[in-house]
Amino acid sequence: MNPQHEFQNHLTRRTFIGQSARGVGGLALGSMLFPELLAAGAKTREGGLAGLPHFAPKAKRVLCLFQSGGMSHVDLFDDKPALHEFAGKDLPPTIKGTQRLTGMTSGQKGYPVRPPLLEGKACGKHGTWISNLLPHIQTVADDICIIKTLHTEAINHDPAITFMNTGNQQPGYASMGAWASYGLGTENANLPAFIAMVSQGTGKNPGQPVFSRLWGSGFLPSNHQGVGLRPGANPVLYLQNPPSIDGTQRRELLDDLATLNEERARELGDPETLTRIKAYEMAFRMQTSVPELADISGESKATLDAYGPEVTRPGSFAANCLLARRLLERDVRFVQLFHRGWDQHIALARQLPNQCHDIDQPTAALIKDLKARGMLEDTLVIFATEFGRTSFTQGGFGNPGSGRDHHGRCFSIFLAGGGIKPGFEYGQTDDFAYNVAKDGVHLRDLHATILHCMGIDHERFTFKFRGLNVKLTGVEEAHVVKGVLT
């Protein structure tokens, strides 16, 4: 996209609409030339690239429930008989191999196998094993697709979580939601296309830090970065008018600023100048849309009860799940929740049940809520983490203070909704849930599949940066995982 052309288009449309508003004839002509600007209440796309989506999408919007810290696939989704048979015995060298370990366990004298913390059961028509630590998620087994063989090269938190969210282990790259906003725009001009929220779990507290660059725009125009909502009565800082300033005065101020910025844009051709205009206008519209969004007084008691007792505590995972549904209802393109506290290096037996309790009921309630409202079929739900945990214990076997180390060779996530095969599990790990045995899925494959569900061919979705046509899926091979698609 040529920034100069975008400026000219923006300035021409702004001037035209301002002038055409002066007369009925002008309005009639404006309605013919720019119907999307004058259509009252019509759902029209704002922004995005011409030619996208490449094909009919199954998912119009995306919800990512990111479990930050490294959720244990062994304890929650991938039980094996050998884990019980070899409990307390060293992981066989043929299984452990020569893979890289973190410095926290590379010096251990032994690597005793540790079975799942709690029993589970076969759930749904497919008989998928899910831990009893997640009794509510067990009830939506027929709606989700568990991928058991996701894998990544990263074994430390920051590069791993950056890789999962931006397609690269190095900072500075665009996040998934920013790519979605850039390519597909938004159908709600009163809210950002990409919104993120963060909650702290009761497992490991404090959890691993979550940086705003995980919902950043990287090299993409900065109007595509995610907007973080804070808990409480003031979700967006500096949104409300200061004392003695009313809406009319604010509107006049923004008009004057826009005039100055437009003059500057003509002089410099800097795309960030146009972004500044868009940011001011979005903030003005959000003065009305955000308070309405955050007001849950109209939600029924049955809905609030379904999400659990924490739903009325601002900033909790449950409260964020309810807000996520309200955002998706308002056609926000990409909503992402980060829940910290999954880094159970120690005290697994104490921390993991608490962490599961945080997310179990709200996650299941959100999936059921979307389904009941007819939204699940065109909303892609991603329940993911940056890596899994080892089948062996970190620390002494049977020690209450022991935990599990990071493990990127294979781990479990689940998908649901738009374009995803429900009640299914994909891929197989070995007898110790330690290596991929069949149908491995690399992170790049996951990203390609997410884009596919949104109607985007990842090979053709690029942005020119440092002389390269950069993609979310990177420069190495990536394949859509067709086995999880409907």
N, C-alpha and C positions, 0 to 999 in steps of 0.2 A: 504494500500500500504506500502511495506517495503522500507524505505529510502535507506538502503544499496543496495537493488536490483536496485533501481532507479539510484543510483550513478554508479553502475557497468554497467548498460545499457547505461547511458550517456557517460561514459568514453570509453567503448568499441566501441560505434558507432562513437564517435569523432575520435578515433585513426584509426579505420577501414577506414573511409572516407578519412582521411588525407593520409593514405598509398595508398589506392586504386586510388587516384587521380594521382598517379605517372605513371600509365600505362593503356593502353587500356583494357588489360585483367582484371586488377583490377577494372576498371570502369564498365566493363560488369558484373563482379561478384557482384559489389556493387549495380548495377541496379536491379539485381535479388533479392538480400537480403533486400535492403532498397530502394524500388522504390519511396517511398514518399519523400526521401531526394534528389533524382536526377531527378524527373519528372519536366520538365520545364513547368511552368505555370499551372500545374494541381492543382485542388482544393483538397487538402488532409487535413485531420484533424491532428493537432499537439496537443498532450496532451490529457487530458480526461481520463476517467476510462474505462477499458475493460468491455464490456457488456452493456454500455450505448450508446445510449438511450435504455430503456427497450422495447420500442415499437415504431412504426413509428411516428415521431413527425409531428404535423401540423405546428409548428413554428420553424424555423431554427435560428431565432434571436429575440431579445426582445428589445423594446424601452419603457422606463418608463419616462413619463413626470410628475414629482412629483411637486405638488403645495404645497409648504411649508408654514405652518402657520395655516392651518385649513380652507379650502374653504367652503363657505356657500352653503350647499345643498338646504336650504330653498329658497334662492334667485335665484338659478340658475337652479335646476333640479326637485324640488319637491313641486310645488304649490298645495295648498288645499283650497277648498271653505271655510272651517272653519277658516282659517287664516285671511280671509277678514271679515267674520261674527263676529269674536271675536276680531277684531283689537282694541287695547287699553284696552281690558278687561283682567283680570288675566287668565293665563293658568289654566284650571280646575284641581283641586287637584288629580282627578282620572287619569289624564294624566301625571301630573308632578311626582306623586308618591313620593318615598323617595330616589330616586337616588342621588348619590353624586354630588355636584356642586363644582366648583372652589371657592376659597376664594374671587374672584372678584364679584360674584353675590350671594353667600350664605347668605349674610346679607341684601339683598334687602328687602324692605317692601312689594313690589309687583312684579309680573312677567307678565307684560302686553304683550299680543301676538302682534307680528309685522309681517304683511304680506310681501311678496316679494317686494323688492325695485322697481322693474319695471315689467310691464306686460310681458308675454311671449306668445308663440303660440304652437299649436300642429304641430309637424314637422314629415316629412317622412310618409311613408305608414302606419306605426304603430300609428302615432298620438302622439308621445312622446312630452311632454311639455318641452320646453327649453326656458330660459329667453331671452328677446330681448337684454340683455347685451352681448349675445353671438351670434350675427347674422351670423357669418361665420360658427360656429359650428352647427348652425341650418341646414346648407346646407349639412352636412355630417351625418344627423340623420339616414339615411338608411345604413350607414356603421358602426355604433357603437352600442354597447350593454351597456345600463346604468344599473348598479347594484345599487338599491336604499336602500338596507338594510344591507350594510356593518356595522359592529359594532366592538368595541374595549373596553377593560376595562380601557385603559389609557385616562386620561383627561388633562394631562399637556404635553406641547410640547415635551420635550426631551424624556421621556419614550415612548410617542406615535409615534414620528417619528422614533425612534430606533426600536420599535416593528414592524412598517410597513416595514422597510427596512432590518431587520435582523431576524425577528421572535421571538424576545425576548426584553423585556423592559430594560434589563440590558446591559450596554456596554460590549464589548468583544466578541460578537458573529459575525459570518460571514454574510456578506451582500448577498442579492439575486444574484447580479452579480458575486460575488466571488464563490458562490455555482455553478452557471452556468459554469463559467470558469473551476472550479475543475472537474466537472462531464463531460462536453462536449468538453473542450478544445477550440481550435480556428481553423478556416480555412484560416487565414491570418497570416503568421509568421512575417510580417513586422509591425504589429500593435498589441497592447495589446488586449486581449479577452474582457476586460471590461473597458469602458471609461466613465467618469463622467464630467459634466460641470454645473456651477452654474451661475445664473443671478439674479439680484436684480430688483424687481418690482417697479412700481410707486404708488402702494397702500400704504402700510405701509413701510416707508423707514427710518431707516434700518429695515429689516425684522428679523424674528427669525434666530439665527445663524445656519449655516449648517456645521457640523463637518466632517472632512475627514473620520472618522471612519464609517460613513454611507455608504461608498463604500470600507470599509476595509475588510480584509480577516479573521479577528478574529483569531481563532485557526487553520484555514486552512493554508497550506504553503503560504508564503507571496507573491509569484509570481502570486497569484490569486487575489490580491487586485486590485481595480480599479485605473486607472491612471487619474488624474484630468487634464483637458486641461484648460489653462488660456486664457483670451481674448488677442487679438492683434497678433503682428508679431512673438512672441516667446511663443507659446502655452505650451511648456515644458521647464522648467528651466534647464540650464546647458547641453542642448542637443547638441548645436553646439560646434565645436572644438574651443579651445582658439586660439588667434593670434599665428602665426608661426607654428601651428600644422596642418598638412594636413591629408587626409584620410588614406594614406599608413602608416604614423606614428601611427595614432590612431589604425589601425588594428594590427600593430605589438605590440603595448602596450597591447591591449586586449588579444592577444594570449599569451603574457608573463604572464599577470594576470591570465588567465585561467589555465595555467600550475601550477602556485603557488596555486590557489584555489583548483585545482584537487588534488594536493599533500596533502593539508590540509583536503580535504574531505576524503581521504583515511585514514588519521590519526584519525579523530574525528567522521566521520559518521554523521555530523550535516546537516540536510536537508537544512538549511538556506545558507550553503555554495554553494550548487547547485543553489539555488535561486539567489545568488549573480552573479554567472556565467550567468544565464539566463537574469538577469537584464542588465548586461553590453552588452550582445549580442543584446537584444531588443533595447537598446538605440542607438546602432550603426546602426541598420536597420532603426530606426525611424528618423535618420538624413536625410534620403531621403524621407520616407513615410509621415512624418508630414508636411513638407513644401508643398508637392504636395496636401495633404488633405486640407490644409488651403487656398490654392489658388482657389478662386471661380471665377476667371476671365473667365473661360470657361462656366459658367452657362449662360443660355439665359436670355434676358431681361424679357421675359414672366415669367420665373421661379422666378426671383428676385422680380418682381412685385407681384407675387402671395403670397409671404411670407410677403410682406408689406414693408413700408419705413424704418423700423429699421433693415432690414436684412443685411445692409452693416455696421452697427455699431457693432464692435467687442464686444462680451460679452452680447449682448442683447438676449432675449429669441428667437427672430426671427432668429438671426444669428446662435444661437446654434441649432435651429431646422434644418436649412439647413446643418450645419455640421453633425448633427445626421444622416440625410439621406445619406450624403456622406460616413459616417462611416459604415452604414448598407450596402450600396452598396459594400463596401470593406470587407464584411463578418466579421465585428466585432460582436462578439456573443451577447454582452449586452451593450446597451448605455443608460445612465440615465442623464436626465436633472433635475436640481433642480431650481425652480423659487420661490424666497422669496417674502414675502409681503402680505400674505393672512390672517393676524391676525387682523381682524377688530373688536377689542373691542370697539373702538370709531370711530366716523366720518364715519360710514358705507356708508352713502349717497355720500360722497366725495371719499373715498378710493376704494370702490368696483368697480365702473365703470372704474377707472384708471387701476386697476389690471386686470380686464377682457379685457380691450383694449390691454394690453400687450400680452396676450396669445391667443386671439380668432382667429385672422387671421392666424398667423403662425401655430397653431395647425391644423386648417382645411386644410391649404395649404399642410402641411406635410402628412396628411392622403391621400389627393387627389394625391399628388406627388408619394407616395408609390404605390397607386392603379394604376396610369397611367403607372408606370414602371413595373407592374406585381409583385411587392414585397410585397404588403399588404397581399396577401394570405398566405405567409409563414413568416410574421413578426407579432409578438404579440405586440400590442400597449397597454400600460397601462397608463391611465390618472387618477392619484390618489392624495390623500391627507391624512394627519394623522388622522383627525376627522372632523366632520362638525361643525355647529353653532346652537345655541339654537333658538327655535321658538319664544321665548320671548326676549324682548329687554334688553340690559345691559345699564342702565341709564334710564332717563325719556322718556316715549313715546312721540314722536314728537320732541324730542330734537335733533337738528342737530349734536350734538356731541356724540349721543348714538350709540351703536353697538350691537353685539351679542357675547355671551360667547361660550366657547368650548362645544362640544356635541359629545360624543362617542357612544351613544345608537343606533343611526342609521345615516348614511350619504351616499352620492352618489359618485360613481366613474364611469368611463366607460372604456370598453375594446373594441378592434377592431382587425381585422386581423386574423392571423393564428389560426384556430380552433374555433373561436368565432362566435356565431350566430349574424348576422348583423341586424340592424333595429329592435332592440328588447329592452325591459326593463324587469328587473328581480327583484322580491320582491315588497312588499307593506308595506308602513308605515301607521301609524294611521292617524286620521283626522287632526292632527297638525304636521305631519312629525317629531314626537318626539320619538316614539317607533316603534319597528318592529311589524308589524301586520301579515305578512306572508313571509315565505321563507327568513329567516335571513341568512346572510353570515358573518361568523367570519373571522378575518384576517388570521387565520390558514387555513381556507377553501380557501381563495383567493390564498395563497401561494401554497397550494396543486394543485389548478387549473392551476396556472402559470407553475408549474413543469410538470403537465400532458400535457399541450400544447406543451412542449418541449420534450415529449416522456419519461418522468421520473415518475416512481412510487415513490411518496414521502415517503412511508413506507420503501422502500428498498434503499433509498439514504441517507446514514449515514456517519459519521466520528467519529472515536474513540477519545474521549476527556474526561479527568478526569474519566475514567472508564465507560463512557456512550457512547452508539451509538447515537450521537447527530444528529438531523434532523432540517432542516429549519422550519418545521411545529411544532417542539417542542414535548413535551411528552403527551400532551392532544390530544383528538380526533380531527382529521381534515378530511374533506371530499371534494372530487372534486365536484364542483358545475356543475353537468351534464346539468342542465337546460339552461346554457349559451353556451353550446358547440354545434357545428354543427354535 
